[in-house]
Amino acid sequence: MAKVLVATDKPFAKAAVDGIKTIVDGAGFELALLEKYTDVNDFYAAVADVDALIVRSDKVTKEVIEAAKNLKIVVRAGAGYDNLDLEACTAKNIVAMNTPGQNSNAVAELAIGMMIFMARNAFNPGTGSELKGKKLGIHAYGNVGRMVANIAKGFGMEVYAFDPFVTEEQMEKEGIHFCRTAEDLYSTCAYVSLHIPATEKTKNSINYDLLSKMPKGGCLINTARKEVINEAELVKVLEERTDLKYATDIAASNQAELNEKFCTRVFATSKKMGAETAEANINAGLAAAKQIVSFLNDGVTKFKVN
């Protein structure tokens, strides 16, 4: 009998765990839970005899992989998967997957909420502005980017997007203005919503040159990864451009400096909140369980990332 481990330092909601158990039991597999663990050695011990692993933001390191002698598949319940050591997985012929799209609406709603918050002076007294009629740029037009665009159009925003993997024809069919370069996007849009992954190519790519091109009163919203921001150059551009604002769901390494220097022109959530809704929590967990069953029973690797 195959054994599936759910290892979550920050556990799934009970409804998600119950749903995962129903799916795993229904496939004739055994389910094991490791929740709120504080010692990584507990993770090493729990994973030793399992065939499949579900995690949230838990780090699946080379050491975890080495401890998992029978592991065949690991699924990150969420879109980002930089907490998985893909090289170590591949070396051991372990399939690594994510669950794209399951928390997209939650992240999109947060991005829009941040725009409103920043437009209204962080809800402090004083005259703010409206989103209606403003130009919004979507940097990476994937699952989340599309949902941000759809919500923004409901607010009456004019939506632009840059994504080298999406054609002009595709965007225009969806009522989106196509930008050929990131520079075009940032120089055109008062708001930019950032959704790029953290890769060797994208790390530190949101830099002084890009941000300084934003129109007067520009605001960058980051619900992606902090690593894509060149934090030193972010400080520089905010010092020079007193009209610019920055809101992030991933506190910068220098967030204390940003807060001290720029006050309400910057905002960071106390912890990553993008997927922190009951609906996203359940959706991602159930999707991970279904993907494991499909892989173990039928060899389906649709969402493989390594």
C-alpha positions in Angstrom: 0.0 0.0 0.0 1.4 3.4 -1.0 1.9 5.9 1.8 1.3 9.6 1.4 2.7 12.1 3.9 1.3 15.6 4.4 4.2 17.6 6.1 3.1 21.1 7.0 4.8 23.4 9.5 1.8 25.7 8.9 -1.0 23.1 8.6 -3.8 23.0 6.1 -7.3 23.9 7.3 -9.2 20.9 8.8 -11.5 20.9 5.7 -8.5 20.5 3.5 -7.0 17.7 5.5 -10.4 15.9 5.6 -10.6 16.3 1.8 -7.1 15.0 1.3 -7.8 12.0 3.5 -11.0 11.2 1.5 -9.0 11.2 -1.8 -6.1 9.2 -0.4 -8.3 6.7 1.4 -10.5 6.4 -1.7 -7.4 5.4 -3.8 -6.5 2.7 -1.2 -3.5 4.5 0.0 -2.3 5.3 3.6 -2.2 8.9 4.8 0.2 10.2 7.4 0.3 13.7 8.9 3.2 15.8 10.3 1.9 19.2 11.4 3.4 22.1 13.3 6.8 20.4 13.5 9.6 22.5 15.0 12.5 20.1 14.4 13.6 19.2 10.9 14.7 15.8 12.2 11.0 15.1 12.7 10.5 15.7 9.0 13.4 13.4 8.1 11.9 10.7 10.2 8.4 11.1 8.9 9.4 11.0 5.2 11.6 7.9 5.5 9.1 5.3 4.3 6.6 7.4 2.3 5.9 7.1 -1.5 4.4 10.6 -1.9 4.8 13.9 -0.1 2.6 17.0 0.0 4.0 20.3 1.4 3.1 23.9 1.5 6.0 26.3 2.1 8.1 23.6 3.8 11.6 23.2 2.4 12.2 19.9 0.6 16.0 20.0 0.7 18.6 17.6 -0.5 18.7 16.3 3.1 14.9 15.6 3.0 15.3 13.8 -0.3 18.1 11.7 1.0 16.0 10.7 4.0 13.1 9.7 1.8 14.2 6.3 0.6 10.9 5.3 -1.1 9.8 8.8 -2.4 8.4 8.9 -5.9 6.6 12.2 -6.0 6.5 15.5 -4.1 3.8 18.1 -4.7 4.0 21.7 -3.5 0.4 22.8 -2.7 0.7 26.2 -4.4 2.1 27.8 -7.5 5.6 28.7 -6.5 8.0 25.8 -6.0 11.3 27.4 -5.1 11.1 25.5 -1.7 11.7 22.3 -3.6 15.3 21.2 -4.4 14.5 20.2 -8.0 18.1 19.1 -8.7 18.0 16.7 -5.8 14.6 15.4 -6.9 15.7 14.7 -10.4 18.9 13.0 -9.2 16.7 10.5 -7.3 14.1 10.2 -10.1 11.5 11.9 -8.0 8.7 13.8 -9.8 8.2 17.3 -8.4 4.9 19.1 -9.1 3.1 22.3 -8.1 -0.7 23.0 -8.2 -0.9 26.0 -10.5 -4.1 28.1 -10.5 -5.5 26.8 -7.2 -4.7 30.0 -5.2 -4.7 32.4 -8.2 -8.0 34.2 -7.2 -6.8 34.7 -3.6 -3.5 36.3 -4.8 -5.3 38.4 -7.4 -7.8 39.8 -4.9 -4.9 40.6 -2.5 -3.1 42.5 -5.3 -6.2 44.6 -6.1 -6.7 45.2 -2.3 -3.2 46.5 -2.1 -3.8 48.9 -5.0 -6.8 50.3 -3.2 -4.9 50.6 0.1 -2.0 52.5 -1.5 -4.3 54.7 -3.6 -6.1 55.7 -0.4 -3.0 56.8 1.4 -2.8 53.5 3.4 -6.3 54.5 4.8 -4.8 57.5 6.5 -6.5 61.0 6.4 -6.0 63.0 3.2 -7.1 63.0 -0.4 -6.4 59.7 -2.2 -7.2 58.6 -5.7 -9.4 56.1 -7.5 -8.4 53.1 -9.6 -11.0 53.9 -12.3 -9.4 55.2 -15.4 -5.8 54.3 -14.3 -3.5 52.2 -16.4 -2.6 48.9 -14.9 0.4 46.8 -16.1 0.5 43.1 -15.5 4.1 41.8 -15.5 3.6 38.1 -16.3 0.2 37.2 -17.8 -0.3 33.8 -16.3 -3.1 32.5 -14.0 -2.8 35.2 -11.4 -2.1 37.9 -13.9 -5.3 37.1 -15.9 -7.4 37.2 -12.7 -5.9 40.6 -11.7 -6.7 41.9 -15.1 -10.3 40.7 -15.0 -10.9 42.2 -11.6 -9.2 45.5 -12.6 -11.4 45.8 -15.7 -14.4 45.7 -13.4 -12.9 48.7 -11.7 -12.7 50.5 -15.0 -8.9 50.3 -15.3 -7.1 50.1 -18.6 -5.0 47.0 -18.6 -1.7 46.4 -20.2 0.5 43.3 -20.0 4.0 42.0 -20.7 4.8 38.3 -21.0 7.3 36.9 -23.5 5.3 33.6 -23.5 1.9 35.1 -24.4 1.2 36.4 -27.9 -0.2 39.8 -28.8 -3.2 38.1 -30.5 -4.0 36.2 -27.2 -3.9 39.3 -25.1 -6.0 41.4 -27.5 -8.6 38.7 -27.6 -8.9 39.2 -23.8 -9.1 43.0 -24.1 -5.5 43.5 -22.9 -3.0 46.0 -24.4 0.1 44.1 -25.5 3.5 45.5 -24.4 6.6 44.3 -26.3 9.0 44.9 -23.4 9.0 45.3 -19.7 10.3 48.9 -20.2 7.2 49.7 -22.3 5.0 48.3 -19.5 6.6 50.3 -16.7 6.8 53.5 -18.6 3.1 53.3 -19.5 1.4 52.2 -16.4 0.6 54.0 -13.1 0.2 50.6 -11.4 2.2 47.5 -12.1 1.2 44.1 -10.6 4.2 41.8 -10.5 3.8 38.0 -11.0 7.1 36.7 -12.3 8.8 33.7 -10.7 12.2 33.8 -9.0 14.7 32.4 -11.5 18.3 33.0 -12.2 17.2 35.3 -15.0 14.5 37.2 -13.0 16.3 37.7 -9.7 17.1 41.4 -9.1 15.5 42.2 -12.5 13.1 44.8 -11.0 15.6 47.5 -10.7 16.3 51.2 -10.8 16.2 51.4 -14.6 12.7 49.9 -14.7 11.2 51.6 -11.7 12.5 55.0 -12.6 10.5 54.8 -15.9 7.1 54.7 -14.1 4.8 57.6 -14.5 4.3 60.2 -11.8 2.5 58.7 -8.8 3.4 55.1 -9.9 2.9 52.2 -7.6 4.5 48.7 -7.8 2.5 45.8 -6.3 4.5 42.6 -5.6 2.7 39.4 -4.8 5.4 37.3 -6.5 8.8 36.8 -4.8 11.1 39.3 -3.0 14.1 37.9 -4.8 13.0 39.5 -8.1 13.4 43.0 -6.5 16.8 44.7 -6.5 16.2 46.0 -3.0 19.2 48.4 -2.9 18.0 50.0 -6.2 14.4 50.1 -4.9 15.7 52.3 -2.0 17.5 54.5 -4.5 14.5 55.1 -6.7 12.2 55.8 -3.8 14.6 58.3 -2.5 14.8 60.1 -5.8 11.2 59.7 -6.8 9.1 60.9 -3.8 5.9 60.2 -5.8 6.5 56.4 -6.2 5.0 53.8 -3.9 5.7 50.1 -3.3 3.5 47.4 -1.7 4.5 43.8 -1.2 3.2 40.5 0.1 6.8 39.4 0.7 8.7 41.7 3.2 12.0 42.9 1.8 15.2 41.9 3.5 15.6 45.7 4.1 11.9 46.2 5.0 12.8 48.0 8.3 14.8 50.5 6.3 12.0 51.0 3.8 9.5 51.6 6.5 11.7 54.1 8.3 12.6 56.1 5.2 9.3 56.0 3.3 6.5 55.5 5.8 3.1 55.1 4.1 4.7 55.1 0.7 5.6 51.5 1.3 3.7 48.6 2.8 4.5 44.9 3.5 2.2 42.2 4.9 3.4 40.7 8.2 3.7 37.4 6.5 3.0 36.1 3.0 -0.8 36.4 2.6 -1.4 35.7 -1.0 -2.8 32.2 -0.6 -4.2 32.7 2.9 -7.8 32.2 2.2 -9.9 29.2 3.3 -10.8 28.5 -0.4 -7.2 28.6 -1.6 -6.1 26.4 1.3 -8.6 23.7 0.4 -8.2 24.0 -3.3 -4.5 23.5 -3.3 -4.5 20.6 -0.9 -7.2 18.7 -2.8 -5.4 19.3 -6.1 -2.1 18.0 -4.6 -3.8 14.8 -3.4 -5.6 14.2 -6.8 -2.3 14.7 -8.6 -0.5 12.2 -6.4 -3.3 9.6 -7.0 -3.2 10.2 -10.8 0.6 9.8 -10.8 0.8 6.7 -8.6 -2.1 5.0 -10.4 -1.7 6.1 -14.0 1.7 7.8 -14.3 0.2 11.3 -15.0 2.9 14.0 -14.8 0.9 17.0 -16.1 2.2 19.5 -13.6 5.8 18.2 -13.3 8.3 21.0 -12.8 11.6 19.2 -12.8 
